[in-house]
Amino acid sequence: MTDDLQSDGLLAGRVAIITGAGRGIGFAVAERFAALGASLVLVDDGSGIDGRDPEKGLIEQQREALIAKGADGARLAALEIDIASPEAAARAVDLAITQFGAVDIVVNNAAILRDAMIFKGDPADFDRVLQVNLSAAYYLAHAATPKMREQAKAGRPGGRLINMVSSAAFYGNFGVSAYASAKAGLLGLTRVQALELERAGITANAIMPFAATRVTESLPPVTDLLKEYRARALQLPAQPVAVACAWLASDLGAGISGQLIGVRGGDVFLMSQPRPIAHAIAQDQPWDEQGLASAAATNFSEHYFAIQSDLDAFNTDPIIQG
Ligand SMILES: NC(=O)c1ccc[n+]([C@@H]2O[C@H](COP(=O)([O-])OP(=O)(O)OC[C@H]3O[C@@H](n4cnc5c(N)ncnc54)[C@H](O)[C@@H]3O)[C@@H](O)[C@H]2O)c1
């Protein structure tokens, strides 16, 4: 058990599963969690951005890299597996329990992109993106939460689910129908997790990150908007995202659940969530299409949301920490 290990970090004695820990944000989260004393199951299959051509041995190399940076190897397990199946999720949870005695934190971070316009894309690609970016998070929560609930009953509270989403889900963008659908679904899953697990003291939150990773590098600078967005995004380190994850994962995050939190460099913000904001009509007498149209013209017009992508929405210079 990690509880036996001597450490006074914020996550000392906690056991976390981090998916997509081999690169980018997932690796930064792993580095931060390890530095704060957590025991980690690092899951990654080395996938290319599109989920193809995996780089074999990546996660074991990254485990070694963490050890070289001072992490305790006894608290790091590497699992090279495609996490997008119920069996793989069960293996990750089993590994956490057999090696470290518990599962406290799950960071669903692994994701792939297979961009295509709706009228050109392949439905099989859509399905695969949903499986990796959404279903995998369900499988892992399904495998981990029975154990987390048992732990809570036995006096080990503090279960945490953290789901990495994307601004693309809440604004949309060109070509990202699969990715945006999966990430929007992941917020829905987060809300259900928060409700269902509240009584066990398990929290579930979504983080909407912005960070320079291979994904940011791969953004095609084909328009001025994309060029500017890419240049700004390339300045953003993943480390603040990792710190925000550790905040939510630690005791400091107790009681914060069902939230959508954006992290963009030195800027951390709470996002709104869809709630009724205007009523066209609220009456118990039948209304027809014409009546609805004129009530909507009066009461909705000023509230309609612009069709604007996330690139348009986050078009300001980021705050870069010194
Ligand atoms: N970088 C950003 O600015 C940004 C913006 C919005 C959302 N996100 C989200 O943050 C998370 C991390 O993104 P990133 O930019 O670090 O990406 P990344 O591609 O650098 O890292 C993702 C990791 O997940 C792994 N992975 C992919 N499919 C897997 C599978 N089936 N099984 C196991 N591992 C798998 C990959 O091998 C890779 O190491 C993702 O959920 C992404 O959607 C990132």
The ligand as an SDF file (V2000), in Angstrom:
LIG
                    3D

 44 48  0  0  0  0  0  0  0  0999 V2000
   -3.7740   20.2270  -25.8870 N   0  0  0  0  0  0  0  0  0  0  0  0
   -4.8600   20.9950  -25.8200 C   0  0  0  0  0  0  0  0  0  0  0  0
   -4.7980   22.2360  -25.9500 O   0  0  0  0  0  0  0  0  0  0  0  0
   -6.2020   20.3780  -25.5620 C   0  0  0  0  0  0  0  0  0  0  0  0
   -7.3430   21.1560  -25.7970 C   0  0  0  0  0  0  0  0  0  0  0  0
   -8.5820   20.6180  -25.5280 C   0  0  0  0  0  0  0  0  0  0  0  0
   -8.6790   19.3280  -25.0170 C   0  0  0  0  0  0  0  0  0  0  0  0
   -7.5560   18.5850  -24.8200 N   0  0  0  0  0  0  0  0  0  0  0  0
   -7.7200   17.2400  -24.2570 C   0  0  0  0  0  0  0  0  0  0  0  0
   -6.6950   16.9730  -23.3140 O   0  0  0  0  0  0  0  0  0  0  0  0
   -6.3480   15.5920  -23.3480 C   0  0  0  0  0  0  0  0  0  0  0  0
   -4.8640   15.4110  -23.6030 C   0  0  0  0  0  0  0  0  0  0  0  0
   -4.5600   16.0040  -24.8600 O   0  0  0  0  0  0  0  0  0  0  0  0
   -3.0780   16.1880  -25.3930 P   0  0  0  0  0  0  0  0  0  0  0  0
   -3.0870   17.4110  -26.2040 O   0  0  0  0  0  0  0  0  0  0  0  0
   -2.1160   16.0210  -24.2790 O   0  0  0  0  0  0  0  0  0  0  0  0
   -3.0100   14.9310  -26.4050 O   0  0  0  0  0  0  0  0  0  0  0  0
   -1.7790   13.9760  -26.8230 P   0  0  0  0  0  0  0  0  0  0  0  0
   -2.1530   13.3750  -28.1250 O   0  0  0  0  0  0  0  0  0  0  0  0
   -0.4900   14.6900  -26.7090 O   0  0  0  0  0  0  0  0  0  0  0  0
   -1.8250   12.8470  -25.6920 O   0  0  0  0  0  0  0  0  0  0  0  0
   -2.8780   11.9200  -25.6330 C   0  0  0  0  0  0  0  0  0  0  0  0
   -2.3040   10.5940  -25.1760 C   0  0  0  0  0  0  0  0  0  0  0  0
   -3.3770    9.6370  -25.1530 O   0  0  0  0  0  0  0  0  0  0  0  0
   -2.8970    8.4100  -25.6430 C   0  0  0  0  0  0  0  0  0  0  0  0
   -3.9940    7.5940  -26.1580 N   0  0  0  0  0  0  0  0  0  0  0  0
   -4.7790    7.8710  -27.2270 C   0  0  0  0  0  0  0  0  0  0  0  0
   -5.6590    6.8650  -27.4190 N   0  0  0  0  0  0  0  0  0  0  0  0
   -5.4310    5.9500  -26.4530 C   0  0  0  0  0  0  0  0  0  0  0  0
   -6.0260    4.6980  -26.1400 C   0  0  0  0  0  0  0  0  0  0  0  0
   -7.0240    4.1820  -26.8630 N   0  0  0  0  0  0  0  0  0  0  0  0
   -5.5430    4.0070  -25.0800 N   0  0  0  0  0  0  0  0  0  0  0  0
   -4.5270    4.5040  -24.3450 C   0  0  0  0  0  0  0  0  0  0  0  0
   -3.9270    5.6890  -24.6000 N   0  0  0  0  0  0  0  0  0  0  0  0
   -4.3730    6.3950  -25.6520 C   0  0  0  0  0  0  0  0  0  0  0  0
   -1.9090    8.7960  -26.7260 C   0  0  0  0  0  0  0  0  0  0  0  0
   -0.9790    7.7450  -26.9830 O   0  0  0  0  0  0  0  0  0  0  0  0
   -1.2480   10.0300  -26.1320 C   0  0  0  0  0  0  0  0  0  0  0  0
   -0.0510    9.7070  -25.4330 O   0  0  0  0  0  0  0  0  0  0  0  0
   -7.2350   14.9690  -24.4210 C   0  0  0  0  0  0  0  0  0  0  0  0
   -8.3990   14.4650  -23.8080 O   0  0  0  0  0  0  0  0  0  0  0  0
   -7.5950   16.1450  -25.3000 C   0  0  0  0  0  0  0  0  0  0  0  0
   -8.7920   15.9410  -26.0060 O   0  0  0  0  0  0  0  0  0  0  0  0
   -6.3240   19.0780  -25.0970 C   0  0  0  0  0  0  0  0  0  0  0  0
  1  2  1  0
  2  3  2  0
  2  4  1  0
  4  5  1  0
  4 44  2  0
  5  6  2  0
  6  7  1  0
  7  8  2  0
  8  9  1  0
  8 44  1  0
  9 10  1  0
  9 42  1  0
 10 11  1  0
 11 12  1  0
 11 40  1  0
 12 13  1  0
 13 14  1  0
 14 15  2  0
 14 16  1  0
 14 17  1  0
 17 18  1  0
 18 19  2  0
 18 20  1  0
 18 21  1  0
 21 22  1  0
 22 23  1  0
 23 24  1  0
 23 38  1  0
 24 25  1  0
 25 26  1  0
 25 36  1  0
 26 27  1  0
 26 35  1  0
 27 28  2  0
 28 29  1  0
 29 30  1  0
 29 35  2  0
 30 31  1  0
 30 32  2  0
 32 33  1  0
 33 34  2  0
 34 35  1  0
 36 37  1  0
 36 38  1  0
 38 39  1  0
 40 41  1  0
 40 42  1  0
 42 43  1  0
M  CHG  2   8   1  16  -1
M  END
$$$$
